Amino acid sequence: MDGNGRWAEQRSLPRTAGHTAGEENLAEVVRACVARGVGWLTVFGFSTENWVRPRAEVRHILGLHERLFGRLEELNENNVRVRWIGRPFDGPEARTPKYVQRAIRRAINDTSSNTGMTLTVAFDYGGRAELMAAVRTLRSTTGTVDADRLAAHLYDPELPDVDVLVRTSGEMRVSNFLLWQAAGAAIHFTDASWPDFDADDLDRALDLVR
């Protein structure tokens, strides 16, 4: 979900306004995905590299994620089940604040019985960190690393392989997102910044795998 800051700068707004617009647009995209029968939607909310951003910007993004995970009434109305992937809260490298952890746990618990789309938010997430964690676990337990065992030790082994990967804001790169799960995925590149990503963009992405 890239381009929030540039979207704001183009409108002479603070970067935080772009992140707010991006969070609001995620709710619109979730509704559009539900209407189209999408089974799994995984979004890159905050990466392991994003902590180096200015402190005020990070605080604002953290607050938006607390609010995102707090949209329980709307999520339940749309029969959406919430999941999360990222560095484990009790791990030595984890940086997710306690109040965001609480919001994540509550959203997972309060939507666990929903049977519609699964919305997975990657927060304090990095594809390399995920793979390294899986390898470390395997080496310390079985001593054997192979593809099947590694896949079973990813942050969420139930997360299916990616069908189509969307990259917004004119960026022509994958970044550190779902490196294992997205192997072989179709990629939809769009010049639209994330706050402007709409149902038409979504349909063009889905056309790649229909």
C-alpha positions as a printed Julia matrix, in Angstrom:
210×3 Matrix{Float64}:
   0.0     0.0     0.0
   2.56    2.51   -1.21
   2.44    6.21   -1.98
   0.58    7.66    1.01
   3.28   10.23    1.72
   3.66   11.29   -1.9
  -0.13   11.52   -2.25
  -0.16   14.01    0.63
   2.83   16.0    -0.62
   1.21   16.42   -4.04
  -1.7    18.07   -2.23
   0.5    20.2     0.05
  -0.65   18.17    3.04
   1.45   16.63    5.83
   2.53   13.05    5.21
   0.35   11.94    8.1
  -2.72   13.04    6.13
  -1.71   10.6     3.41
  -1.48    7.74    5.89
  -4.92    8.63    7.23
  -6.34    8.63    3.71
  -4.64    5.3     3.06
  -6.19    3.72    6.14
  -9.63    4.94    5.08
  -9.12    3.58    1.58
  -8.17    0.17    2.96
 -11.69   -0.05    4.39
 -13.08    0.71    0.91
 -10.85   -1.91   -0.71
 -11.85   -4.51    1.88
 -15.52   -3.91    1.06
 -14.77   -4.13   -2.67
 -12.89   -7.41   -2.19
 -15.76   -8.86   -0.17
 -18.22   -7.89   -2.9
 -16.05   -9.69   -5.48
 -15.71  -12.87   -3.5
 -12.0   -12.54   -2.77
 -11.08  -15.21   -0.25
  -7.81  -13.82    1.12
  -6.46  -10.27    1.21
  -3.05   -9.63    2.74
  -1.86   -6.04    3.13
   1.57   -4.69    4.03
   0.75   -2.35    6.9
   4.16   -1.7     8.45
   7.51   -3.23    7.62
  10.49   -4.06    9.8
  12.3    -1.25    7.95
   9.62    1.39    8.62
  10.75    2.01   12.2
  13.46    4.37   10.9
  10.86    6.88    9.73
  10.43   10.12   11.7
   9.06    9.42   15.17
   5.93   11.53   14.72
   5.08    9.74   11.49
   5.59    6.33   13.11
   3.34    7.31   16.05
   0.63    8.38   13.62
   0.84    5.12   11.67
   0.7     3.12   14.9
  -2.44    4.97   15.92
  -4.01    4.27   12.54
  -3.31    0.57   12.91
  -4.85    0.56   16.36
  -7.94    2.11   14.74
  -7.82   -0.33   11.82
  -7.85   -3.34   14.12
 -10.63   -1.64   16.08
 -13.1    -1.57   13.17
 -14.74   -4.66   14.61
 -18.37   -3.79   13.89
 -17.65   -3.15   10.22
 -15.45   -6.23    9.91
 -18.1    -8.44   11.47
 -20.83   -6.93    9.31
 -18.79   -7.94    6.27
 -18.04  -11.41    7.71
 -14.3   -10.69    7.54
 -11.87  -12.7     9.63
  -8.74  -10.84   10.74
  -5.28  -12.38   10.9
  -1.84  -10.89   11.52
   1.71  -11.75   10.49
   4.88  -10.18   11.81
   7.69  -10.63   14.28
   6.27  -12.5    17.31
   5.35  -10.18   20.16
   7.5   -12.13   22.61
  10.5   -12.3    20.27
  13.73  -10.4    20.97
  13.42   -8.27   17.82
   9.71   -7.39   18.09
   8.85   -3.7    18.35
   5.05   -3.64   18.2
   3.77   -1.49   21.09
   1.54   -3.11   23.71
  -1.54   -1.08   22.75
  -1.26   -2.22   19.13
  -0.73   -5.8    20.3
  -3.94   -5.59   22.31
  -5.87   -4.26   19.32
  -4.5    -7.04   17.1
  -5.38   -9.78   19.59
  -8.88   -8.41   20.1
  -9.53   -8.16   16.35
  -8.35  -11.73   15.81
 -10.46  -13.05   18.68
 -13.59  -11.05   17.91
 -13.65  -11.99   14.2
 -12.46  -15.6    14.52
 -15.9   -17.09   13.88
 -16.45  -15.16   10.64
 -16.49  -17.31    7.52
 -15.96  -14.8     4.72
 -12.78  -13.16    3.49
  -9.62  -13.43    5.56
  -7.87  -10.06    5.96
  -4.26  -10.53    7.03
  -2.35   -7.45    8.11
   1.43   -7.66    7.94
   2.68   -5.44   10.76
   6.31   -5.28   11.92
   6.76   -7.69    9.06
   9.59   -8.47    6.67
   9.81  -11.36    4.26
  13.47  -11.96    5.06
  12.8   -11.87    8.8
  10.01  -14.42    8.32
  12.25  -16.8     6.39
  15.14  -16.45    8.81
  12.85  -17.13   11.77
  11.57  -20.29   10.1
  15.1   -21.5     9.37
  16.26  -20.82   12.94
  13.29  -22.76   14.33
  13.95  -25.73   12.07
  17.63  -25.84   12.87
  16.97  -25.72   16.59
  14.27  -28.41   16.51
  14.75  -30.87   13.66
  18.11  -29.79   12.34
  16.72  -30.31    8.83
  15.64  -27.53    6.49
  13.59  -28.35    3.41
  10.81  -26.59    1.5
   7.87  -28.36    3.13
   9.18  -27.92    6.68
  10.05  -24.29    6.06
   6.56  -23.52    4.72
   5.06  -25.11    7.84
   7.05  -22.74   10.07
   6.21  -19.42    8.43
   4.38  -16.82   10.53
   1.0   -18.14    9.33
   1.29  -21.55    7.63
  -2.39  -21.35    6.66
  -1.78  -18.32    4.46
  -2.14  -19.57    0.87
   0.25  -18.78   -1.95
  -0.37  -15.4    -3.53
  -2.35  -15.34   -6.79
  -1.82  -11.68   -7.63
   0.48   -9.12   -6.01
  -0.51   -5.46   -6.29
   2.09   -2.69   -6.21
   0.8     0.88   -6.14
   2.3     4.33   -6.73
   4.28    3.48   -9.85
   6.81    1.38   -7.94
   8.2    -1.43  -10.09
   9.52   -3.65   -7.34
   8.26   -6.28   -4.95
   9.96   -5.05   -1.74
  10.31   -7.32    1.29
   6.77   -8.7     1.14
   5.67  -12.35    1.18
   8.86  -13.46   -0.53
   8.05  -17.14   -0.1
   4.29  -17.02   -0.67
   4.43  -14.77   -3.76
   6.71  -17.0    -5.85
   5.04  -17.29   -9.25
   2.36  -14.69   -8.5
   1.04  -12.39  -11.2
   1.97   -8.76  -10.45
  -0.26   -5.77  -11.07
   1.62   -2.48  -11.18
  -0.4     0.72  -11.04
   0.57    4.39  -11.01
  -2.24    5.11   -8.53
  -1.08    5.96   -5.04
  -2.68    3.78   -2.4
  -5.26    6.4    -1.3
  -6.46    6.54   -4.94
  -6.48    2.77   -5.52
 -10.11    1.98   -6.34
 -12.44   -0.78   -7.49
 -11.39   -0.35  -11.13
  -7.75   -0.92  -10.17
  -8.81   -3.92   -8.14
 -10.69   -5.39  -11.1
  -7.67   -4.94  -13.37
  -5.56   -6.82  -10.82
  -8.1    -9.62  -10.49
  -8.34   -9.9   -14.29
  -4.78  -11.27  -14.22
  -5.98  -14.42  -12.47
  -9.59  -14.8   -13.62
